[in-house]
Amino acid sequence: MHLLQISMVLGLAICLVHNVHSMDFDLMNFARDTVMEYSSGTERTVNILQPQLKVVNPPVNPYKRRNKKKSRRRRPVDGHGGVVGAGGGGGGFLSMRKHRRKFRFRRPPSGYRRNRKPQTKLTFITRTKTYRRRSKPSNKFLEAMATIERAVAEAEVARSRIRYSDQKLQDMKKTIKLAVQKRMFQFARHRLGQALFLIKNHNSTPTSRSRRSTQNQASVFMDDLKQTMGPAQFDKFMAVMGDVTLMFAIDTTGSMADEIDTAKRIAVDVINYQRENPVSYILSPFNDPTTGPVTFRETTEGALFVDAINKLKATGGGDCPELTMKGILDALYEGPDPGSPMYVFTDASAKDATPENINEVKIMAKFLGKVVINFFTTALCRGSSVTDSPFMQIAEATSGQMLSLTSATELQNLNGFTGSVLGGSTIINSGCNIFNRKKRAALTASRYSIKIDDSIGNMSICVTTDRPNQGAAISLTDSQGVTITSGKVSMSKVSIYEIASPRVGTWTLVIPPSAGMHNYFVKSNSDQNIDFDYYFLMLIKKPASEVPVTDPLIGENSKVVITLAGNEKTRKNSVVLELITKYGKHIRDLQLTPDSRGVRYTATFTPPSRPFKLKIKGTTKRGNPFERISRSIVEPKHVQLRVLHSANDFTLRRGTSSTVTFHLYNSANVNKRVKINVKDRLGYARINGLKVRTIRRGRWAFFSVLFRTPMSAAIGTCDTAFISVSVNNGAEIVSQPVQLIVIK
C-alpha cells in the first residue's frame, strides 16, 4: 500500500510537470514577424524650429542724457521781493547762467549695477529635416518589439479571461490610437501584443492555409492601425526612427540663476546637433513649496523648449532642500518615450526624499521602459552633501550617474555628454570601488578592462570621483596601447571621453587611488548595437503555467528570458549569462539555451537574495568578444505583486466604476503581514476591501482596486495608479504601477 501511494504521488507529479503550460515562442515569433514588416518606417520631411543664441552688446550708458532748458527768469535781489544776492544785498538782478549746469543724468534705480558684459538673445530659425526609411531596425524599435512580445506572453497566460470578437479588436484599435495620442506608449504596446495574441489564438489550426490567413489578418490589423494614426504617429508608436525624449528637471530657487542659463545653452547645443533620430522634450521645474508647470514639446518645437527654460526665474528658496522627487515624478508622468534620459539640475538636497517617493521614482523609471536618471549637482547649499544618498540610490537603480560639479562653468562642459546618449544608451561596461568603502583605502590604481566589439559605432566613458583631481592620472588606452587624449573633458571630479569608431579589442581604464571613491560607465551611443532585454517567468500551480514577472522570488526557481537585439551579428551558441552585483562584481555564470532563431535565450536558476544585474557575454560573427550589462537592478523579494486582470481591459468609462485585480504571493517559510496602499494621479482609485492582511507562507492572496470615473473626465486622460505593498512594517516594499485610459 505504501508503494502504491508513492507511485500515485509520483504519477501525479509527472502529470503536473507535463501539464505545465510552458511559454510558447511560436506565438512570439508570429508577433515578431508581423511587427518586423514595419521596421523601415515611412520617409517624411518636417520643418523644425531651432534656437539660436545671438550676442548683443549693451550700450555704454543705458541712461539717456537730459539737458536742462535755459530759463529767462532772473533772480531778484534783496529788497525787491527776492532772495538775498551773493553779496548780501544791492540793487539789480543776479544772473543764474554762470551757476547753471549744462546737463545732468537721471539717477539709476536703487541697487543698479552697470553691466557692460555682452548679453545673449534667443532667436528662432526654421530648417527642413527629412527622416529616411531605415535599412535596418533601430535598437529602440527592437525594444518596442520586446515589450510587445512580453505582452503576448502575458496574454497567453490569461487566455481564459480574454475573449476574441471582431468588435473587441476594433475597440482595441481605437484604444491604441488614443493612447499613442496621449503618449502612453508602453500601454499601447501592451494592447497591441494582446491584440496579436487574440488574432493568433483565434485562428490556431495546423493547416498552412490557416497560418496564412492568420498572418494576413494580423497585417490588416497593423495596416488599419497605421492608416488611422497616420504614418508619422505610427512610426513614433513603434520607435522606428529611434525616438527619444530629452528631459530636464531644473531647480529654480534663487541660487540657480547661472545653472538655468547654462541648461539653456546645453539645450541649444543638443537641439542643434545633427542627428537622425527624432527628439521630443520635457521640462519640469521644481522649487519649494511648488513645482511645475511641466512643458512638453514635440520634435519640431525644440526652440520652444529652450524658450521655456529661458523664461524660468530663479526665485525663492532659502531653506536649501527642494521638492526634487516631485519634480522628477512630474517629468516621468508627462509621458516620455521609453528608455529616455533625464537630467536633474540642482544645488540642494531633496526635501521630499521619503522612502515612498524614492521607491516610486525607481519603479516608475523601470516601468516606463528603463528611463536613465542623471544628477548634475553644483556647489553646496548650506553644507548639503553632494553625495546625497537619495540621488545616489536613484542613479544606481537607473544606470545613471551623479556628477558633482563646482560651478555652472563646469556644467557647460557637459553639453556633449548630455546629447550623446540621445542616440542610444547601451551599457558596455560599468564598475566602481564603492564596495571597498569600509576597507583601508587602496594604495594602487584601479584598472578596468573594457571589451570593444565591431558593433559599436560611438561610445562615451564617464568617470566620477569623490575627490577633486581635474582628470589627472585618469587614463584610457585602446587595444593597441595608445593613450586616448582626444575627446577627453576633465573637470574637478568628472572625466568624460567621447570616442567615435573605437578600435576593436580590449581597452584599459586606469583610475588612481588619489581620486578616492569612484564609478564609471561605458555606453554605446549608436542605435544598432548588440543589446538585450529580459523578463522572468514564475511557475504558478493553479492553473499550472509560467507567468511573466519583473523580479524573481527569493528561494524559488525562476526562468529568465533574454531577448537579444543584433542577434544577426552574434554566434548563437557563444552567449553566456553572468549574474553580477550592482557594483559589477561576479556572482556566477549561467548557461543559456537559445531558441531556433538565436533571438531568445532562457536559463533556469535560483536567484541570489541580494540585488543583482544581468551581464551577457559572447562572440560576434567576426570573432570579437562582446559584453553588455542590464540597465536596471533586479531586486528579488519574498513577496510577489502582479496585475492579474482588468474588468474593462484597462479602460475607464465616464460615469462608471471599474476594477483591477492584483495577485500577491508569499514565497517565504513564515507568514507575512502586509499593508496595501494605492495613489493615483486623478484621485479615482481606492482599495476594495481590507488594506491590512496576513498572507500565509507559500500561499497567495488577491485584492482589487476600484476606479470611479466622473462624467466630467476628459476622453483620453491617463490615470496612473501606483500600488505599493509594505511587508512586515516596511521590511520589504513591493510596488506595481498600472495605467488606465478614459474612453467614451
PyMOL commands that set and color helices and strands:
alter all, ss='L'
color gray80, all
select helices_A, chain A and resi 2-19+25-36+97-99+139-157+159-161+166-181+185-202+208-229+231-237+254-272+299-310+324-332+355-367+389-398+408-412+415-423+434-436+513-515+567-569+572-574
alter helices_A, ss='H'
color red, helices_A
select strands_A, chain A and resi 44-56+65-67+75-76+93-94+103-105+119-131+244-251+279-286+295-297+341-346+372-378+402-405+426-432+446-452+458-465+475-477+488-490+494-500+505-511+518-524+531-541+544-549+558-565+576-580+586-591+593-594+600-605+613-619+625-629+639-646+651-653+657-666+672-680+685-688+692-695+700-708+718-727+732-743
alter strands_A, ss='S'
color yellow, strands_A
deselect
rebuild
show_as cartoon
